[in-house]
């Protein structure tokens, strides 16, 4: 620090000497940087005036004192006042509040006038549209809401002699059998649906053919013979209330609607409802039916797409689709089996004037898993004549919403637009109670495993779609048809009442593609099995009325190609071999313009008849059951066909 001070002091003295010798001087600070007291008078320098120099001499100034002056306060900085522009504006004649109030009144008058004009315009448009055709607007599908009746589980009996889980056809058939054996029996039915027991087949057939919309809303339909029926098996007053069931000395049947059983204690003979409520029983039947399958691509679709997809199965699905039907121009049916084909024909026939129906499935023809190829292809042509756009060999690969329609991309490279999509691709057995209730499920066929008496335990029975039973003739089976629900439910009910009967009665199933084409079948009916078909001319009593003949004969026998495992047991007929060669050339026995009026088709396994399909042949099911029971061989089929008397006039 001392060194710095010495250097600074030296520099200062050097500067002073230079100033004295050479005439240099320091300038004083200009006053204008400190004061603006007078903006009009320029500041004056505090230095002395320069004296004109003499000849050869420079102007001399007084030396500046380097000593700091005494303390003086800095002068105050004052800006010159500027003119205010607002002073030049004219002064208002009234207060701003008074002026604002007048302006608001003016705005209010304009708004009132505009509202009056709008109301008059709307009234005029409404009046004009009331005399024109109503415009149908596409509305959203109805949301399913299940109501619990009774609303409180405490009103449900906590102990009953007979408990039936499920409110479908199997349960109905079971409680009828129980009541026949014990007229004063007290039976409780627990159903997760909010409807009383009813039949499902008319949901895809007869209900769509009724012209009476009020009857359809009431779930009433006319059979092919014109008789009107209700979808419900019994009227509402047939059933007893849950609260009064146990106190009624005559017994009865009560249905707890909208309630879900979560699991059973098969040892303690109890069931548990979703709220934990316990119900004890003496005998129990599980008849939970099946659940419709859906495609993963629709399951994972955005909500806007799901809104336009119906998985068809229940009454609510019918009501929702019936609502959509009246607000759509195009529908797509996914599935080529019983349900999909029936729905496609029914919807196309009902909406033939203003509805475009498309059916998509991966098989080669309608009901390709059931019918022989030639009959499946012929059936497809009949479905097309009903007005259905059939697209076989196609699967859904993509789906999206486009302009309020569903765009479906297919595996064949094409795409379809539709206002709504109906999925009918089959069902899976409802076995949700199995794991927690420690019940066994068949790993291949699905369904609860039961014996020939339909027992899973000595006090627990299972019937309908969800049962996998042992057939003494055809082995372990699981059937998903209406008649099986009737037969198995009745047998389970009889055994619950003490009958101990085995399952030997062969149930049948049927399908109608409108009022003109229908068939009934029994046993194992699978298109992968070898078949023998016998057809005859159709009479005025049969549909369709066309003559079926490859040649001009009234009867012919057609045999599909026999699978490799059956060839050792197959005895070829020369005429049949010629026909088989013709099949190979023409790819499947499908002849242009050919009709199959009526006939009988035998399905073979190991050279034994295991299934029979009656095509437009009715009231012959007892004969078919007897044929299956007798285990007729292939060599006998020419004689067996005569039993069905299909050649009668």
C-alpha positions as CSV (number, residue, x, y, z in Angstrom):
1,X,0.0,0.0,0.0
2,X,2.9,2.3,0.8
3,X,4.4,1.7,-2.6
4,X,1.2,2.5,-4.4
5,X,1.0,5.8,-2.4
6,X,4.6,6.7,-3.3
7,X,4.0,6.0,-7.1
8,X,0.8,8.1,-7.1
9,X,2.6,11.0,-5.2
10,X,5.4,10.9,-7.8
11,X,3.0,11.1,-10.7
12,X,1.2,14.0,-9.2
13,X,4.4,16.1,-8.6
14,X,5.6,15.3,-12.2
15,X,2.3,16.5,-13.6
16,X,2.6,19.8,-11.6
17,X,6.1,20.4,-12.9
18,X,5.0,19.7,-16.4
19,X,2.1,22.1,-16.1
20,X,4.4,24.9,-14.9
21,X,7.1,24.3,-17.5
22,X,4.9,23.7,-20.6
23,X,1.9,25.8,-19.9
24,X,-0.5,22.8,-19.4
25,X,-3.5,23.3,-17.2
26,X,-6.5,21.3,-15.8
27,X,-10.0,22.1,-16.9
28,X,-12.7,22.6,-14.3
29,X,-15.9,20.5,-14.4
30,X,-18.7,22.1,-16.5
31,X,-21.5,23.4,-14.4
32,X,-24.3,22.0,-16.5
33,X,-23.8,18.5,-15.2
34,X,-24.8,19.7,-11.7
35,X,-27.5,22.3,-12.2
36,X,-30.4,23.3,-14.4
37,X,-31.7,26.2,-12.5
38,X,-32.1,28.2,-15.6
39,X,-33.0,26.2,-18.7
40,X,-33.0,29.3,-21.0
41,X,-29.6,30.7,-20.0
42,X,-26.6,28.5,-21.0
43,X,-24.2,27.8,-18.2
44,X,-21.1,29.9,-17.9
45,X,-17.6,28.6,-17.3
46,X,-16.0,29.5,-14.0
47,X,-12.6,29.8,-15.6
48,X,-11.1,33.2,-16.4
49,X,-11.5,34.8,-19.8
50,X,-8.6,34.1,-22.2
51,X,-6.4,37.2,-22.6
52,X,-5.4,37.8,-26.3
53,X,-1.8,36.8,-26.6
54,X,0.9,39.1,-27.4
55,X,3.0,38.6,-30.5
56,X,4.9,35.3,-30.2
57,X,3.2,34.4,-26.8
58,X,0.4,32.0,-25.9
59,X,-2.7,32.9,-24.1
60,X,-2.1,32.8,-20.4
61,X,-4.7,31.6,-17.8
62,X,-4.6,31.8,-14.0
63,X,-3.3,28.7,-12.4
64,X,-6.0,26.5,-11.0
65,X,-5.8,25.8,-7.3
66,X,-5.4,22.0,-6.8
67,X,-6.6,22.2,-3.2
68,X,-10.2,20.9,-2.9
69,X,-12.8,23.5,-2.3
70,X,-14.8,23.7,0.8
71,X,-18.0,21.6,1.3
72,X,-20.8,22.9,-0.8
73,X,-24.2,21.2,-1.3
74,X,-25.1,20.0,-4.8
75,X,-27.7,22.1,-6.5
76,X,-31.2,20.5,-6.9
77,X,-32.0,19.0,-10.3
78,X,-35.3,20.5,-11.6
79,X,-36.9,19.5,-14.9
80,X,-38.5,22.1,-16.9
81,X,-42.4,21.6,-16.7
82,X,-43.9,20.1,-19.9
83,X,-47.4,20.9,-21.3
84,X,-50.2,18.4,-20.3
85,X,-52.0,17.2,-23.4
86,X,-55.2,16.3,-21.5
87,X,-55.6,20.0,-20.7
88,X,-56.3,20.7,-24.4
89,X,-59.3,18.2,-24.6
90,X,-62.8,19.6,-24.2
91,X,-64.4,19.1,-20.8
92,X,-67.5,16.7,-20.6
93,X,-70.9,18.3,-20.3
94,X,-72.2,15.5,-18.0
95,X,-70.7,12.9,-15.6
96,X,-69.3,9.6,-17.0
97,X,-71.8,7.5,-14.9
98,X,-74.8,9.2,-16.5
99,X,-73.4,8.7,-20.0
100,X,-72.5,5.0,-19.3
101,X,-76.1,4.3,-18.1
102,X,-77.5,5.7,-21.3
103,X,-75.2,3.4,-23.3
104,X,-76.2,0.3,-21.4
105,X,-79.9,1.0,-22.0
106,X,-79.1,1.2,-25.7
107,X,-77.3,-2.2,-25.7
108,X,-80.2,-3.8,-23.7
109,X,-82.7,-2.7,-26.4
110,X,-80.6,-4.2,-29.1
111,X,-80.3,-7.6,-27.2
112,X,-84.1,-7.7,-26.6
113,X,-84.8,-7.0,-30.2
114,X,-82.3,-9.8,-31.3
115,X,-83.9,-12.3,-28.9
116,X,-87.4,-11.6,-30.3
117,X,-86.2,-12.1,-33.9
118,X,-84.5,-15.4,-32.9
119,X,-87.6,-16.8,-31.2
120,X,-89.8,-15.8,-34.2
121,X,-87.3,-17.6,-36.5
122,X,-87.2,-20.8,-34.5
123,X,-91.0,-20.9,-34.3
124,X,-91.3,-20.4,-38.0
125,X,-88.8,-23.2,-38.7
126,X,-90.5,-25.6,-36.2
127,X,-93.9,-24.9,-37.7
128,X,-92.7,-25.6,-41.2
129,X,-90.9,-28.8,-40.3
130,X,-94.0,-30.2,-38.4
131,X,-95.7,-30.7,-41.8
132,X,-92.8,-32.4,-43.4
133,X,-91.4,-35.9,-43.0
134,X,-89.6,-36.4,-39.7
135,X,-85.8,-36.6,-39.9
136,X,-84.3,-39.6,-38.3
137,X,-81.3,-38.8,-36.2
138,X,-78.7,-41.3,-35.3
139,X,-78.8,-41.8,-31.5
140,X,-76.5,-43.5,-29.2
141,X,-77.1,-47.1,-28.2
142,X,-78.9,-47.7,-24.9
143,X,-76.7,-48.3,-21.9
144,X,-77.5,-51.6,-20.1
145,X,-78.6,-51.0,-16.5
146,X,-79.4,-54.0,-14.3
147,X,-81.8,-53.4,-11.4
148,X,-81.7,-55.5,-8.3
149,X,-85.1,-56.9,-7.2
150,X,-85.3,-57.1,-4.3
151,X,-83.1,-54.1,-3.7
152,X,-81.7,-55.4,-0.4
153,X,-80.2,-58.9,0.1
154,X,-81.8,-59.1,3.5
155,X,-85.1,-59.6,1.8
156,X,-83.7,-62.8,0.1
157,X,-84.2,-66.0,2.2
158,X,-81.0,-67.1,3.9
159,X,-82.0,-70.8,3.8
160,X,-83.8,-72.6,1.1
161,X,-84.4,-76.3,0.2
162,X,-83.7,-75.7,-3.6
163,X,-81.4,-73.1,-4.9
164,X,-80.9,-72.5,-8.6
165,X,-78.0,-70.2,-9.8
166,X,-78.9,-68.7,-13.2
167,X,-82.2,-67.5,-14.7
168,X,-82.2,-69.1,-18.1
169,X,-83.9,-72.0,-19.8
170,X,-82.0,-74.7,-17.9
171,X,-83.2,-73.2,-14.5
172,X,-86.7,-72.9,-15.8
173,X,-86.8,-76.5,-16.9
174,X,-85.3,-77.6,-13.6
175,X,-87.8,-75.9,-11.4
176,X,-90.7,-77.2,-13.5
177,X,-89.3,-80.7,-12.9
178,X,-88.9,-80.1,-9.2
179,X,-92.5,-78.7,-8.9
180,X,-93.8,-81.7,-10.8
181,X,-92.2,-84.1,-8.2
182,X,-92.9,-81.8,-5.2
183,X,-95.8,-79.4,-5.8
184,X,-95.2,-77.5,-2.5
185,X,-91.4,-77.2,-3.1
186,X,-89.8,-73.8,-2.3
187,X,-87.4,-72.8,-4.9
188,X,-85.1,-69.8,-5.1
189,X,-83.6,-68.7,-8.4
190,X,-80.7,-66.2,-8.4
191,X,-80.1,-64.4,-11.7
192,X,-77.7,-61.7,-12.7
193,X,-80.2,-60.5,-15.3
194,X,-83.1,-58.3,-14.5
195,X,-85.6,-60.5,-16.5
196,X,-87.6,-63.5,-15.6
197,X,-86.7,-66.8,-17.3
198,X,-87.2,-66.6,-21.1
199,X,-86.3,-68.3,-24.4
200,X,-83.4,-66.9,-26.5
201,X,-84.0,-68.3,-30.0
202,X,-86.7,-65.8,-31.0
203,X,-84.3,-63.0,-30.4
204,X,-82.6,-63.7,-33.7
205,X,-85.6,-65.0,-35.6
206,X,-89.3,-64.5,-35.0
207,X,-89.1,-61.2,-33.1
208,X,-87.6,-59.6,-36.3
209,X,-90.4,-60.8,-38.6
210,X,-93.3,-59.3,-36.6
211,X,-94.8,-56.2,-38.3
212,X,-96.3,-55.1,-35.0
213,X,-93.8,-52.9,-33.3
214,X,-95.8,-52.6,-30.1
215,X,-95.8,-56.4,-29.8
216,X,-92.0,-56.4,-30.3
217,X,-91.6,-53.9,-27.5
218,X,-93.6,-56.2,-25.3
219,X,-91.4,-59.1,-26.4
220,X,-94.2,-60.9,-28.1
221,X,-93.9,-62.7,-31.4
222,X,-95.8,-64.9,-33.9
223,X,-94.7,-68.4,-34.6
224,X,-94.5,-69.7,-38.2
225,X,-98.1,-71.1,-37.7
226,X,-99.4,-67.6,-36.7
227,X,-99.8,-68.3,-33.0
228,X,-98.7,-65.4,-30.8
229,X,-96.4,-66.1,-27.9
230,X,-94.5,-64.2,-25.2
231,X,-90.8,-64.5,-24.9
232,X,-91.2,-65.2,-21.2
233,X,-92.1,-68.8,-20.1
234,X,-94.4,-67.6,-17.4
235,X,-96.3,-64.4,-16.6
236,X,-95.0,-62.2,-13.8
237,X,-97.7,-63.3,-11.3
238,X,-96.5,-66.9,-11.6
239,X,-93.5,-66.1,-9.4
240,X,-93.6,-65.6,-5.6
241,X,-91.7,-62.7,-4.0
242,X,-88.4,-63.5,-2.3
243,X,-89.7,-62.0,1.0
244,X,-92.8,-64.3,1.1
245,X,-91.3,-67.5,-0.3
246,X,-90.5,-69.4,2.9
247,X,-93.8,-68.3,4.6
248,X,-96.0,-69.6,1.8
249,X,-97.3,-73.1,2.8
250,X,-97.9,-74.0,-0.9
251,X,-94.3,-73.2,-1.8
252,X,-93.5,-71.5,-5.1
253,X,-90.7,-70.1,-7.2
254,X,-89.0,-66.8,-6.3
255,X,-86.4,-65.0,-8.5
256,X,-83.8,-62.7,-7.1
257,X,-83.1,-60.6,-10.2
258,X,-79.8,-58.6,-10.7
259,X,-77.9,-60.4,-8.0
260,X,-74.5,-62.1,-8.5
261,X,-73.2,-65.2,-6.8
262,X,-69.5,-64.9,-6.2
263,X,-68.7,-68.4,-4.9
264,X,-69.9,-71.5,-3.2
265,X,-68.9,-73.4,-0.1
266,X,-69.6,-76.9,-1.4
267,X,-68.8,-78.5,1.9
268,X,-70.9,-76.2,4.0
269,X,-73.6,-76.1,1.3
270,X,-73.7,-72.2,1.1
271,X,-73.5,-69.6,-1.6
272,X,-72.3,-66.0,-1.2
273,X,-73.7,-63.0,-2.9
274,X,-71.6,-60.0,-4.1
275,X,-72.3,-58.1,-0.8
276,X,-71.3,-61.1,1.3
277,X,-74.8,-62.3,2.1
278,X,-74.9,-66.0,2.8
279,X,-77.6,-68.5,1.6
280,X,-77.7,-72.1,2.8
281,X,-79.3,-74.8,0.7
282,X,-80.1,-78.5,0.6
283,X,-79.8,-79.0,-3.1
284,X,-78.2,-76.6,-5.6
285,X,-78.1,-76.3,-9.4
286,X,-75.5,-74.2,-11.3
287,X,-77.0,-73.2,-14.7
288,X,-75.0,-70.0,-15.5
289,X,-75.1,-70.6,-19.2
290,X,-72.5,-69.0,-21.5
291,X,-70.9,-65.7,-22.3
292,X,-70.7,-64.3,-25.9
293,X,-67.3,-64.0,-27.3
294,X,-66.0,-60.8,-28.8
295,X,-63.0,-60.0,-31.0
296,X,-59.9,-58.6,-29.3
297,X,-59.8,-55.8,-31.9
298,X,-63.2,-54.5,-30.7
299,X,-62.4,-55.1,-27.0
300,X,-59.3,-52.8,-27.4
301,X,-61.0,-50.3,-29.7
302,X,-61.6,-46.6,-28.6
303,X,-64.8,-45.9,-26.7
304,X,-66.3,-44.2,-29.8
305,X,-65.9,-47.4,-31.7
306,X,-67.2,-49.6,-28.9
307,X,-70.3,-47.4,-28.8
308,X,-71.2,-48.8,-32.3
309,X,-70.6,-52.4,-31.5
310,X,-73.2,-54.9,-30.1
311,X,-72.2,-58.3,-28.9
312,X,-75.5,-60.1,-29.4
313,X,-76.9,-62.5,-26.7
314,X,-79.5,-61.2,-24.3
315,X,-82.8,-59.3,-24.3
316,X,-81.0,-56.1,-23.8
317,X,-78.9,-56.7,-26.9
318,X,-82.0,-57.3,-28.9
319,X,-83.6,-54.1,-27.6
320,X,-80.4,-52.1,-28.3
321,X,-80.1,-53.5,-31.8
322,X,-83.8,-53.0,-32.5
323,X,-83.2,-49.3,-31.5
324,X,-80.2,-49.1,-33.8
325,X,-82.0,-50.8,-36.7
326,X,-84.5,-47.9,-37.0
327,X,-81.6,-45.3,-37.0
328,X,-79.1,-46.9,-39.4
329,X,-78.6,-47.3,-43.1
330,X,-76.0,-50.1,-42.9
331,X,-75.1,-52.9,-40.5
332,X,-72.3,-55.4,-40.5
333,X,-72.7,-58.9,-38.9
334,X,-69.5,-60.6,-37.8
335,X,-69.9,-64.4,-37.7
336,X,-71.2,-67.1,-40.1
337,X,-72.7,-69.6,-37.6
338,X,-76.2,-70.1,-36.4
339,X,-76.7,-66.7,-34.7
340,X,-74.9,-64.6,-37.3
341,X,-76.7,-66.2,-40.3
342,X,-80.1,-66.0,-38.6
343,X,-79.6,-62.3,-37.7
344,X,-78.2,-61.5,-41.2
345,X,-81.3,-63.0,-42.9
346,X,-83.7,-61.5,-40.3
347,X,-82.3,-57.9,-40.6
348,X,-82.0,-58.0,-44.3
349,X,-85.6,-59.2,-44.7
350,X,-87.0,-56.6,-42.2
351,X,-85.0,-53.7,-43.7
352,X,-84.9,-54.7,-47.3
353,X,-86.1,-51.3,-48.5
354,X,-83.6,-49.1,-46.7
355,X,-81.0,-51.1,-44.9
356,X,-77.7,-52.6,-46.3
357,X,-76.6,-55.7,-44.4
358,X,-73.1,-57.2,-44.8
359,X,-72.1,-60.5,-43.2
360,X,-68.4,-61.3,-42.7
361,X,-66.9,-64.6,-41.6
362,X,-63.7,-66.6,-42.1
363,X,-65.3,-69.9,-43.3
364,X,-66.1,-70.6,-47.0
365,X,-69.8,-70.5,-46.5
366,X,-72.6,-69.9,-44.0
367,X,-72.6,-72.4,-41.1
368,X,-69.4,-73.9,-42.6
369,X,-68.5,-75.6,-39.3
370,X,-71.8,-77.5,-39.3
371,X,-73.0,-78.2,-42.9
372,X,-71.2,-80.1,-45.6
373,X,-69.4,-77.9,-48.0
374,X,-71.9,-78.2,-50.9
375,X,-74.8,-77.4,-48.6
376,X,-72.9,-74.6,-46.9
377,X,-72.3,-73.0,-50.3
378,X,-75.9,-73.5,-51.4
379,X,-77.0,-71.9,-48.1
380,X,-74.8,-68.9,-48.7
381,X,-76.5,-68.3,-52.0
382,X,-79.9,-68.4,-50.2
383,X,-78.6,-65.9,-47.7
384,X,-77.5,-63.6,-50.6
385,X,-81.0,-63.8,-52.1
386,X,-82.4,-62.5,-48.8
387,X,-80.4,-59.3,-49.6
388,X,-77.3,-59.9,-47.5
389,X,-73.9,-59.0,-48.9
390,X,-71.9,-62.1,-47.8
391,X,-68.1,-61.8,-47.5
392,X,-66.6,-65.3,-46.8
393,X,-62.9,-66.0,-46.2
394,X,-62.4,-62.7,-44.4
395,X,-61.3,-61.7,-40.9
396,X,-61.3,-58.3,-39.3
397,X,-57.8,-56.8,-39.1
398,X,-58.5,-53.2,-38.2
399,X,-61.2,-50.9,-37.1
400,X,-61.6,-47.1,-36.8
401,X,-64.2,-44.4,-36.7
402,X,-64.7,-42.4,-39.9
403,X,-67.4,-39.7,-40.3
404,X,-69.5,-41.2,-37.6
405,X,-69.3,-44.7,-39.2
406,X,-67.2,-47.7,-38.4
407,X,-64.6,-48.6,-41.0
408,X,-63.6,-52.3,-40.9
409,X,-60.5,-53.4,-42.6
410,X,-60.4,-57.1,-43.7
411,X,-57.8,-59.7,-44.3
412,X,-58.6,-59.9,-48.0
413,X,-57.5,-56.2,-48.4
414,X,-61.0,-54.7,-48.6
415,X,-62.8,-52.5,-46.2
416,X,-66.4,-51.9,-45.2
417,X,-68.2,-48.9,-43.7
418,X,-71.2,-49.4,-41.4
419,X,-73.3,-47.4,-39.0
420,X,-73.3,-50.3,-36.5
421,X,-71.5,-53.7,-36.0
422,X,-73.0,-56.9,-34.5
423,X,-70.7,-59.5,-33.2
424,X,-72.0,-63.1,-33.2
425,X,-69.0,-65.4,-33.2
426,X,-70.0,-68.0,-30.6
427,X,-69.9,-68.3,-26.8
428,X,-67.8,-69.6,-24.0
429,X,-69.1,-71.4,-20.9
430,X,-69.6,-69.2,-17.9
431,X,-67.4,-71.0,-15.3
432,X,-66.4,-68.0,-13.1
433,X,-67.5,-69.8,-10.0
434,X,-65.1,-72.7,-10.5
435,X,-61.8,-71.6,-9.1
436,X,-63.0,-70.0,-5.9
437,X,-65.6,-72.8,-5.3
438,X,-63.0,-75.5,-6.1
439,X,-65.0,-77.1,-9.0
440,X,-63.3,-78.9,-11.8
441,X,-63.5,-77.6,-15.4
442,X,-62.8,-79.7,-18.5
443,X,-59.5,-78.4,-20.0
444,X,-60.5,-79.1,-23.6
445,X,-64.2,-78.7,-23.9
446,X,-64.7,-76.2,-21.1
447,X,-67.6,-76.3,-18.7
448,X,-67.9,-77.9,-15.2
449,X,-67.2,-81.6,-15.2
450,X,-70.2,-83.7,-14.1
451,X,-71.2,-87.3,-14.3
452,X,-74.1,-88.9,-16.3
453,X,-76.5,-87.7,-13.5
454,X,-75.2,-84.2,-14.0
455,X,-73.7,-84.1,-10.5
456,X,-70.5,-82.3,-9.5
457,X,-71.1,-83.2,-5.9
458,X,-73.8,-85.3,-4.2
459,X,-75.9,-82.2,-3.6
460,X,-74.6,-80.0,-6.5
461,X,-75.9,-80.3,-10.0
462,X,-74.9,-78.5,-13.2
463,X,-76.9,-78.2,-16.4
464,X,-77.1,-76.2,-19.7
465,X,-74.3,-74.6,-21.6
466,X,-71.9,-74.6,-18.7
467,X,-72.0,-78.4,-18.1
468,X,-69.5,-80.9,-19.6
469,X,-71.3,-84.2,-19.2
470,X,-70.6,-87.8,-20.1
471,X,-72.8,-89.2,-22.9
472,X,-73.1,-93.0,-22.6
473,X,-73.3,-93.2,-26.5
474,X,-71.0,-90.3,-27.7
475,X,-68.6,-89.8,-24.8
476,X,-67.7,-86.6,-23.0
477,X,-69.6,-83.6,-24.5
478,X,-70.6,-80.0,-24.0
479,X,-73.6,-78.6,-25.9
480,X,-74.7,-75.0,-26.3
481,X,-78.2,-75.3,-27.7
482,X,-81.7,-74.5,-26.4
483,X,-83.0,-78.0,-26.5
484,X,-80.0,-79.2,-24.4
485,X,-80.8,-76.6,-21.8
486,X,-84.3,-78.0,-21.7
487,X,-83.3,-81.6,-21.5
488,X,-80.4,-81.3,-19.1
489,X,-82.3,-78.8,-16.9
490,X,-85.2,-81.2,-16.6
491,X,-82.9,-84.1,-15.8
492,X,-81.1,-82.1,-13.1
493,X,-84.4,-81.1,-11.6
494,X,-85.7,-84.6,-11.5
495,X,-82.4,-85.9,-9.9
496,X,-82.5,-83.0,-7.3
497,X,-85.9,-84.4,-6.4
498,X,-84.5,-87.9,-6.0
499,X,-84.8,-89.6,-9.4
500,X,-81.1,-90.5,-10.0
501,X,-81.5,-90.8,-13.8
502,X,-78.6,-90.9,-16.2
503,X,-78.3,-88.6,-19.2
504,X,-79.3,-90.7,-22.2
505,X,-81.8,-88.5,-24.1
506,X,-80.2,-86.9,-27.1
507,X,-81.1,-83.2,-27.4
508,X,-81.5,-81.6,-30.8
509,X,-80.9,-78.1,-32.2
510,X,-82.3,-76.2,-35.1
511,X,-81.8,-73.1,-37.1
512,X,-84.1,-71.1,-39.4
513,X,-82.9,-68.7,-42.1
514,X,-86.2,-67.1,-42.4
515,X,-89.5,-68.9,-43.0
516,X,-88.3,-70.7,-46.1
517,X,-85.1,-72.6,-45.0
518,X,-84.7,-74.5,-41.8
519,X,-83.0,-77.6,-40.4
520,X,-82.9,-79.7,-37.3
521,X,-80.0,-81.7,-36.1
522,X,-79.0,-84.2,-33.4
523,X,-75.8,-85.7,-32.1
524,X,-72.3,-84.7,-33.2
525,X,-72.7,-82.5,-36.3
526,X,-69.3,-81.4,-37.5
527,X,-68.4,-80.5,-41.1
528,X,-65.0,-82.1,-40.6
529,X,-66.6,-85.5,-40.4
530,X,-67.4,-87.6,-43.5
531,X,-71.1,-87.3,-44.4
532,X,-73.7,-89.0,-46.6
533,X,-76.6,-86.9,-47.8
534,X,-79.8,-88.1,-49.2
535,X,-82.1,-85.5,-50.9
536,X,-85.5,-85.6,-52.5
537,X,-87.9,-83.4,-54.3
538,X,-89.6,-80.8,-52.2
539,X,-93.4,-80.9,-52.0
540,X,-95.8,-78.0,-51.4
541,X,-95.4,-78.7,-47.7
542,X,-91.6,-78.2,-47.8
543,X,-89.4,-75.2,-48.4
544,X,-87.9,-74.4,-50.7
545,X,-90.1,-75.7,-53.6
546,X,-87.3,-76.4,-56.0
547,X,-86.5,-79.8,-57.2
548,X,-83.1,-81.2,-56.1
549,X,-81.4,-83.5,-58.4
550,X,-78.0,-83.7,-60.0
551,X,-79.6,-86.0,-62.6
552,X,-83.3,-86.1,-63.4
553,X,-83.9,-88.6,-60.6
554,X,-86.0,-88.0,-57.5
555,X,-83.4,-89.2,-55.2
556,X,-79.6,-89.1,-55.1
557,X,-76.9,-90.0,-52.6
558,X,-74.0,-87.7,-52.1
559,X,-71.0,-88.6,-50.0
560,X,-68.3,-86.1,-49.1
561,X,-64.6,-87.0,-49.4
562,X,-63.7,-89.4,-46.6
563,X,-61.0,-88.3,-44.2
564,X,-57.8,-90.3,-44.1
565,X,-58.5,-92.0,-40.7
566,X,-61.8,-93.2,-42.0
567,X,-60.6,-94.6,-45.4
568,X,-60.0,-98.2,-44.1
569,X,-63.6,-98.4,-43.0
570,X,-65.0,-96.8,-46.1
571,X,-66.5,-99.1,-48.8
572,X,-66.7,-97.2,-52.1
573,X,-69.6,-97.5,-54.4
574,X,-68.8,-97.2,-58.2
575,X,-71.5,-94.6,-58.7
576,X,-70.4,-92.7,-55.7
577,X,-66.8,-92.7,-56.9
578,X,-67.9,-91.2,-60.2
579,X,-69.6,-88.5,-58.2
580,X,-66.5,-87.9,-56.1
581,X,-64.5,-87.3,-59.2
582,X,-67.1,-84.8,-60.3
583,X,-66.8,-83.1,-56.9
584,X,-63.0,-82.7,-57.3
585,X,-63.4,-81.2,-60.7
586,X,-66.1,-78.7,-59.7
587,X,-64.5,-78.0,-56.3
588,X,-67.1,-79.0,-53.8
589,X,-70.4,-80.3,-55.2
590,X,-71.8,-76.9,-55.8
591,X,-73.7,-76.6,-59.1
592,X,-74.9,-73.4,-60.5
593,X,-78.7,-73.1,-60.1
594,X,-78.9,-76.3,-58.0
595,X,-81.4,-76.4,-55.2
596,X,-81.6,-78.8,-52.2
597,X,-85.3,-79.1,-51.4
598,X,-85.2,-81.5,-48.4
599,X,-83.0,-84.3,-47.2
600,X,-81.2,-86.2,-44.5
601,X,-77.4,-85.9,-43.8
602,X,-75.6,-88.6,-41.8
603,X,-72.4,-87.7,-40.0
604,X,-69.9,-90.6,-39.5
605,X,-67.2,-91.3,-37.1
606,X,-65.4,-94.7,-37.3
607,X,-68.0,-95.9,-39.7
608,X,-70.8,-95.3,-37.2
609,X,-73.5,-92.6,-37.4
610,X,-72.9,-90.0,-34.7
611,X,-75.0,-87.2,-36.0
612,X,-78.0,-86.5,-38.2
613,X,-79.2,-83.3,-39.8
614,X,-82.7,-83.0,-41.2
615,X,-82.8,-80.4,-44.0
616,X,-86.3,-79.0,-44.4
617,X,-87.6,-82.3,-42.9
618,X,-89.6,-81.9,-39.7
619,X,-91.3,-84.1,-37.1
620,X,-88.7,-86.9,-37.7
621,X,-86.5,-86.3,-34.7
622,X,-87.6,-89.4,-32.8
623,X,-86.5,-91.5,-35.7
624,X,-83.1,-89.7,-35.7
625,X,-82.7,-90.4,-32.0
626,X,-83.4,-94.1,-32.5
627,X,-80.8,-94.3,-35.3
628,X,-78.2,-92.8,-33.0
629,X,-79.2,-95.2,-30.3
630,X,-78.9,-98.2,-32.6
631,X,-75.4,-97.2,-33.8
632,X,-76.2,-97.9,-37.4
633,X,-73.3,-98.8,-39.7
634,X,-72.5,-97.0,-43.0
635,X,-73.6,-100.1,-45.0
636,X,-77.2,-99.7,-43.7
637,X,-77.7,-96.0,-44.6
638,X,-79.6,-96.7,-47.9
639,X,-82.2,-98.5,-45.9
640,X,-82.0,-96.0,-42.9
641,X,-82.8,-93.1,-45.3
642,X,-86.1,-94.7,-46.1
643,X,-87.1,-94.5,-42.4
644,X,-87.4,-90.7,-42.7
645,X,-89.9,-91.0,-45.6
646,X,-88.5,-87.9,-47.4
647,X,-90.0,-89.0,-50.7
648,X,-93.6,-88.7,-49.7
649,X,-95.8,-86.4,-51.8
